Amino acid sequence: MPGLVSGGWPTSLALGVLGALLGGRLDPALLGVGLGTFFEPQTWLLAVIGAGVLVLVYRAVKGRRPTTRR
């Protein structure tokens, strides 16, 4: 999963933020874990998992086209 995203850093930033929000909303509803405070490990873990899921969905929809560095 690591590597360049076809939209550059703005797309990476948007996917990370939206994925963190997605993880924070969906996981407590599905698993009943619940969010803690900002510094609790489960809060960070939910954010990272949500962002990873969103990146996988983005790549599945967008396709894996080779990207080039400028």
C-alpha positions in Angstrom: 0.0 0.0 0.0 2.8 2.5 0.6 3.9 4.6 -2.4 2.8 7.5 -4.5 -0.9 8.3 -4.8 -1.9 9.5 -8.3 -3.3 12.8 -7.0 -0.1 13.8 -5.1 0.0 15.1 -1.6 -3.4 16.8 -1.6 -5.0 13.5 -2.4 -2.9 11.7 0.2 -3.9 14.3 2.8 -7.6 14.1 2.0 -7.6 10.3 2.1 -5.8 10.3 5.4 -8.2 12.8 7.1 -11.3 11.2 5.6 -10.1 7.7 6.4 -9.5 8.7 10.0 -13.0 10.1 10.3 -14.4 7.0 8.7 -12.5 4.8 11.1 -13.7 6.9 14.0 -17.4 6.6 12.9 -17.7 3.0 11.6 -15.5 0.9 13.9 -17.4 1.8 17.2 -20.7 1.1 15.4 -19.4 -2.3 14.0 -17.2 -3.6 16.8 -18.4 -1.6 19.8 -14.9 -0.5 20.7 -15.6 3.2 21.0 -13.2 6.1 20.8 -11.1 7.2 23.7 -9.2 10.4 24.2 -6.7 11.8 21.7 -3.7 10.0 23.2 -5.3 6.5 23.6 -3.9 3.8 21.3 -7.3 2.6 20.1 -8.1 6.1 18.8 -5.0 6.1 16.7 -5.5 2.5 15.6 -9.0 3.2 14.4 -7.8 6.2 12.5 -5.0 4.3 10.8 -7.3 1.4 9.9 -9.9 3.7 8.5 -7.3 5.5 6.4 -5.9 2.2 5.1 -9.4 1.0 4.1 -10.1 4.3 2.3 -6.8 4.1 0.4 -7.6 0.5 -0.7 -11.0 1.6 -1.9 -9.5 4.6 -3.7 -6.9 2.4 -5.5 -9.6 -0.1 -6.4 -11.8 2.6 -8.0 -9.0 4.7 -9.5 -6.9 1.8 -10.7 -3.2 1.2 -10.4 -1.7 3.5 -13.1 2.0 4.1 -12.8 2.9 7.4 -11.4 6.0 9.4 -12.1 7.9 11.8 -9.9 8.4 15.3 -11.1 
